[in-house]
Every structure is written in structure tokens, then in C-alpha cells.
Amino acid sequence: MTAAPATTAAEQVRLLHVIWIAFFLAVGLYTPVPLLLVRDSLDSAAPLQAGARSGLHFAALGAAVSSFFARRWWTNSLLASLRSATAAPVSTDAWARLRAGCLITWGLSESVVLLGLASAVVTRRPADVLPLAAAAAVLLYLHRPAAWPVQALTRAAGEAE
């Protein structure tokens, strides 16, 4: 059996960009869903009270704030592992850790629009998703791959070769 060829730093960065763009596209796909569901009146139940709406908005705020804490924690963890004296050469493990941190942070950012979608559907107000979709897009932009320590990993991978 042959081992899979090692991926280069450029391929790893390209993969991060593809995943990031997919998260952006998902935000765009989630945004019109409440309009379609509420317009077609798929559910005949009465809309929930305003308390549900404010609770979902508060949860979205928590997810947005958590995305910054998550990025900081993953960045610090990754940089500490790169600086450690006993660190092995940068391998796919470091890139996998970076990818995991990005996925978690981007997932928290995307959950903002999902909470907006839930709010818009349960309150029967399709426009409720718009500010949270915009917030999710801004969060994804702020957490773009360039905001992560990609260059430190690329440099470390270059030094290891």
C-alpha cells in the first residue's frame, strides 16, 4: 500500500478558501427560506410571542461573540504548538488543527443566520432573517482565512522542508 502524497501549503490554503466560500454561499441560501415558507403558509399554527424572537436574537449574539473567542483560542493554541521547542516539523496535523478551528469558528458565525431563519419562521416575519444574515456575512468576512495564522504555518512548513 502506498501512502497518500503530502499536500502542499498552497493546497491547504486553497482548501480553506473553498470551505470558507461554501459557508458564505450557505448564508445566501438560508436567507430566502423564511420568505418561501411563510409566503406559502406551510404551517397554520399561530406565530410565537415576541419573547421567542428576542431569545433567538440573544442566542445569535452569543454565537457571534463565541466565534471571536473560538478563533482566539484556536489561534493561540496553534501558534503555541508551532513555537514549542519539541515541535516536530509542520505536518498535516497542524493544518488539520487549523481547519478544525476554522470550521468551528465559521460554524458559529453561520449559526447566526440559522437562528435568524428560525426567528423569522416562528414569528412569521420573513424580514427578521435579513439583519442576522448580514451579521453572519460580516462575521464570516472577519474570520476569513487571512485572519488566521496561515502564514505562520506556511513559513513553518517551508522551514521544515
N, C-alpha and C positions, 0 to 999 in steps of 0.2 A: 504494500500500500504506500502511496506517495502522499506526502503532506501537502496541504494547500499552500500555494505560494503566498508569501507575506505581502500584505498590501502596503503601498507607499503612503507617505503622509498626505500627498496630494489627493489620493483616492479617499482617504479618511475624511479629509476636509470636504471633498465633493459629496460624500455620503451625508455628512452633517447638513450641508446646504439643501440636499434633496429632501431630507426629513423635515427640515425647517419650513421649506416651501409647502410641503404636504400639510403641515399644521396650519399655515396661512390659508391654503385652499379649503381646509375643513371649516375654518371660521366663515369663509364666504358661502359655503354650502349650508351651514346651520342657520344663517341669518334669515333666509326667506321661509324657512319651515313653519314658523308660527303663523305667518300670513296665509299660507296654504291650508293649514289645519283649522284655523279659526274661520277663515272665509267659507270653507266647505262645511262648517258646523258638524264635524265628525263626532263631537261629544255634546250631548244635550244637557249635561249637568250644569248647575249654576256655578258661576265663577267664584273662586275663593276670595276671602276677605283681603283687605289691604295688608294685614299682618303677615300673610304668606308672602306677599310681594316684598315687603321690607326685610323679611327673614332671608329670602333668596338673594336679595341685594347685599345684605350683610355677609352672607356666605361667599358671594363673589368678591367682596372686598377682602375677606380673609384669604381667599385663594390668591388674589393679586399680591397681597403683602407676603404671603408664604412663598410665592415664586422668587422674590428677591432674597429671602432667607435661604431658600434651597440653592439658588445659584451661588451665593456667597459660601455656603458650607461646602458644596462640591468643588468650587474653585480652590478654596483654601486646602481642602483635602488633597486635591490633585497636585497643587504646587508643593505641598509639604512632601508628598511622595517623590516628586521629582528632585527636591533638594536634599532628601535623606542621603546620608553618607553610604548606606548599604544598598542604595537603589541599584537594581540591575538596569541594563540598557532598556531604553523605552521599547516596549513591546506592544503587541496588540492589546494587552491587558490595560495599559494606560489609556489607549484610545477607547476601549470598551467602557472604562470608568467615565471618561468624558462624555461618551454617548449616553450613558445611563443618566448622568447629571443633566444633560441637555433634555432628554426625554421627560424626566420628572419635572423640570422647570417649565418646559413647553406645555406639558400636560396640565400643570397648574394654571398656566396662562390661558389655555384653551377651555378649561373648566369655567372660566368667567363667562364665555359666550354660551356654554351649555346651561349654566344657571340662569342666564338671561332668557334662553329659549324656554326653560321650564317656567320662569316667571310669566313670560308672555302667553304661554299656553294655559296656565292655570287661572290667570286673571282675565283671559280673553282680550288682551290688549297687545296686538302684534307689534306695535311700535316699541314696546318695552325691551325688545331684544336689541334694538339699534345702538343705544349708548353702551351696552355691555359688549356688543360685537366690536365696536370701535375701541373700547378699552382693551379687549383681548388682542386686537391687531396691534395696538400700541405696545402692549406688554411683549408680544412676540417680536416686535421690532427691537425693543430694548434688550431682549435676551437673544438677539441674533448670534450666529456663530462667531462673529468678530468680537463679541463681548466676552467670549470665553478664552481661556489661556491656550488657544490653538497654536500660537506662535512659539510659546514655550515648549510645547510638545514637539512641534516640528523641529525646533533647534536641538532639543534633546535627542530626537531620533536621528538628526543629521550628525551629531557628535558621536552617537553610538555606532554608526556605520563605519 
